[in-house]
Amino acid sequence: MKKVAILGATGLVGQRFIQLLQNHPYFEIVALCASDNSAGLKYAQAARWKLDIPIPSKIAEMVVRPCKPDIDCDYVFSALPSDVAGPIEDEFRKAGYTIFSNAASHRLDEDVPLVVPEVNLDHLELVKHQKGPGKLVTNPNCSTIGLVMALKPIMDNFGIESVTVVTMQAISGAGYPGVASLDILDNVIPFIKNEEEKMMIEPKKILGKVVENKIEYAKFDIVAQCNRVPVQDGHLLSVFVETSLKASTEKIIKAFEEFNPIKHMNLPTAPEKPLIYLEGVDVPQPKLHRNLGNGMSVSVGRIVQINERKFRFLALVHNTIRGAAGCAILNAEAYKHLYE
């Protein structure tokens, strides 16, 4: 059993880490870390718990620690906000810890893998070439995860020339307290800071290939427009893709349904089906489908052929499970399976 610590444990993503790590067969939480304002308090006092399950009793009584690299643990999960994550993760890395981060701070660093295990598991090998005693693995932006999982089987079978994506992103993606109620109720906010930039560059790294211990980014263009909508959980993506080879809706659906490249690894957090194609004219929907595969499956639907190489479809990802904590945990499971 690996002992793990959670940085940023009191926030929404930190709470998801706690939920998903309960009774985990590989990992045991031994430390919860947060800001100086929370350090020294019992977790139940420090956290404004927002999940629809009770705080686990053992967790509730744990005393929150500061984010300092003096913890007796094997792995560190980072749910820190990106504006503070960088230097804190650097401290832990220099102290020899293995970190699995949900933060954006180091995602585009040349020697840091940006991983969704079903999509680019081979990128984990970059950790072998990281300098210093510690290791750092990151997972992408929440919407990016849903996008690349849907694009990967298309790319593998038909190639990709260009992608356009419009997102409708849940309010939980903004953290707590997040978006002011007077701004989001009865409204859509057509701007999320840095989101479009992330969605236009991160997929190119993820869908790129390892060449001489570096990532050669994918060559196709991505255009993104991101919107905040009054939904609690679940990011819905409207995707337009131009393929390199001729394709059909039937062939793309078949590629979606057959996509399961890490099934043989039997990782605890991996869903039975990473992609679930839904038949119907009005699916997927966040309220109905965000929890498929325990929140780890990406659901796709409404695929329409525009011409022999252009298609559009919808994809839905649970932004705080598959799109955040769940992906980081799956990365840690894959890392343990491959390297320890």
N, C-alpha and C positions, 0 to 999 in steps of 0.2 A: 504494500500500500504506500503510495506516494503522499507525502505531507505537502499541503498547498496553502498558500496565503492569497488573499484577495486585496488588491489595492483599489481604493475607491469603493469600498464595500457597502457604503450607505446609500449610494445612488441607485437609479432604476436598473442599470446594467449590472451593478454589483449585487443587487437583490436577485436578478436572474441567475447570476453565477451561484449564489447560495441555493436557490431552488434546484438548479440542475445538478449540483454536486451532492445533494442529499442522497445517502446510500449508494454512492458511486462505487463501482467495483475496483477502480484504480486509485481514486483520490480521496483524501480526507482533509477537511478544512481544519487548520491548526491556528490560523491567525487572520483577523479581520483588521484592515488598515484603512484609515481615512484622514481627513484634515485635522489640524491641531485643535479645532473647535470640538471635534468628536472624540479625539483621543482621550482615554481615561474613563470614558463613560461605558456602561453596559450597552451592548448593541441595540437592545430594545429601546433604550433611551435616546441613543444617537440617531437612529434611522427613522425616517418617516416611511413606514412600510406601505407599499402601494400594490402589492400583488394580492390576488384573490385566494390565497392560502395563508394560514397562520405562519408567523415566524417560527421556525423549528426551535424547540425549547432550549436545546444545547446552544444554539446560535444566539438566542436572546440574552443568555447570561454571559456570553463572552465579552471581555473588555476590549474595546477598540484600541488599536495601537497606532502610533504615528507611522507614516510611510518611510521607514528607515530600514536599511539593509542589515538588520541585526536579528533576523528571524531564523529559527531552526526549521527549515522546510526545503523541499526538493524543487518545487515549481512555484512560480508566482503568476497569478492571473491579474492583468491590469484592466480595470474599468475606469481609469482616471480620465477626467476631461482632457482633451488634447492640449489645452493651453497650459497645463501644468505637468502633463505626463512625461514629456521629453527628458528633462533633467532628472526626474525621479527614477525613470526606467534606466537611464544611464548609470545612476548610482548603483542600482541593483545589479546591473550587468557587470560593472567594474568589480563588484564584490563577489562575482562568480555565480550568480543565480541564473536559472533558465526561466525566461519570461515569455508569456503568451499574452499579447497585448491587443486590445480592441481599439486603442487610441490611434489617431492619425499621424502622430508626431514622427514616427520612423518608417512609415509604410513605403516611402519611395527611396529610402536609403539603398545604396547600391548593393550592400552585402546583407540586407534584411529580406527574408522571404515574405511575400504577401500571399497568403495561402487560403484557398478553399479546397479541402482535401479531394473532393470528387473532381475538381477541375485541374489543379496543378500540383499534385502531391510531390512530383519530382523537384519542385522548387525548394523543398525543405533542405535539400543538400547544400544550399548556400550557407547554412549554419556551420558547416565544416570549415569554412574559409573566413568566418568572423574572427576578428582579432580580440584578444583579451580572454579572461577566464569564463565569462558568462556567455549566454546565448539569448537571442531575441527573435521571436517569430510573431508576425502580425497577421491579423485578419482584416479584410477590407471594410469599407463603408457599407452600411446595411443594405441600401438599394443596389450597390454594385454587386453584392453577393447574389441577390436574386437574378440580376441581369446576366452575370457570367455563367451561372448554373444553367440558365436557359440557352445561352449562346454556345456553350461548349459542344454539345452534340451536333449542333448545326455546323459549327466550324470544322469539327472532325470529319463530317460526312460530305459537306458541300462547300467548305470555305466561306469566308466572309469578306465582302468588299467595303461595306459601310453599315453603320448602325445609327438610328435616331431613336431616342427614348424620352418619353414624357412621364414623370413620376407624380403620383398622388400619395404623399407621405404622411403617416400617422403622427399625432401630436406627441406620443411617447418618445419619438425619435429626438425630440428637443430636450429630453430630460425633465427633471422636476426642479422648480415649478414650471419651466417650459414656456409655452406661448400663453400670453394673457387671454383670459376668456373673452374679453370684449373685442379682441382682435380675431379670434378664430371662430366663435359662434356665429352661425349664419353667414359664413365667409370661407373663401379660399385665399391663402396668401401665396402669391406667385413668385416667391423668392425664399431660398434657404441659403444662408451664408456658406460659401465654399463648396456647396453640395454639387453644383454642376461641374465645377473644376475637378472634383474627385471622380465623378462618374465618367468624365471624358479622358482621364489619364489612368486611373487604377485598373480598369479592365484590360488595357493594353499591356500592362506589366503582368497581370495574372494569366492572360492568354498568350503571352510571349513564351520564349523557350530559353533554356539555359545554354549559353555558349561561353566557354572558357571562364566558368565560375561567375558569370554575370548574366543578367536577364536581357535578352534581345527582345524589345517590345514588339507586340503585334503591329502590323502596318496599317490596318484599316482605320478609317475616320469614325469618330463617335461624336454626335451632337446630342446634348442633354438639356432638358428644361425641367426644373424641379419645383414642385408645389406642395405646400402644407395644407392638409385638409382635416376637417373635424371628425376624425376617426381615432379611436384610442390606440389600437395596435394593428399593424399590417400595412406594408407599403405595396401599392399597386402600380405596376409599370406597364405603359403602353409602348410596345417595341416595334420598330420598323427595321427590317434587315434586308440587305441585298447580298445574295450569295454569289460565290464565284462560279459554281456549277449550276446547271439546271436542276431544279428540285420540284417537289409537289407537296401539298399539305399532307398527303398520306405518308410520304417518306419522312417528312419532318416529325410527324406524330410518332411514327415508328421509332425514330431516333430518340425522341424524348422518352418513350416507354422502355426502351432497352438500355437507357443510360444508368449504369450502376457500377462504376469502375472500382470502387473500394469494398464491394460486398464481401469479397474473400477475406478481408481483414477482421470482420466481425467486431467492429468498434462499438462500444456500448451506446454512444450518442448518435451514431449514424442511423438515419431512418431506413426502413425497409425499402422505400422507393424515394430517392432524392428528388425526382421530378414526377409529378402526378398530372397527367393530362385529363382535363375535365370536359366532358361533352355538354353542350348547351349554349344558348345565345347570351346568357347573362352571368357567366362565370369566368374566372373566380371572383369571389367577393370577400373582403376582409373579415366581416362578421361571421361568415359561414365556413371559411376555408383556411384561415391563418394558422389554426392549430393542427392541421393535417401532419401526420408523422411526428406528433408531439411538438409541433412548431418547427421541426427541422426540414420538412419537405417544402419545396417550392412548387406551387400549383400553377399550371399554365392552361390557357384556354383561348377560344375565339380566334384560332389561326385562320387567316384569310390570305389567299394567293392573289397578288396584284398583277404579276406577270410571271414568266418562267423563272425569274431569279429574284423577285421581290415579294416579301411576305410581311404581314403584321400579326401580332398576337399580344395577349395579356399575360403577365406573370405577377404572382403575389408571393411576398416573403414576409414572415413574421420578423419584424425588425429588431426586437430585443432578444429573440431566441436564436433562430438560424442567422439573423443579421447581426448578431453581436456575441453574447455570452456563449451560445451554443456552438458557434463556429470556432471560437477560441478553445473551448473544451475539446472539440473534435480534433483540432490541430494538436493539442497536447496528447490526446490518445494516439494519434497517428505517429507523432514523434516518439512516444514511448515504445510503440510497436516496432518502429523501424530502427531505432538507435539505442535502445536500452534493454 
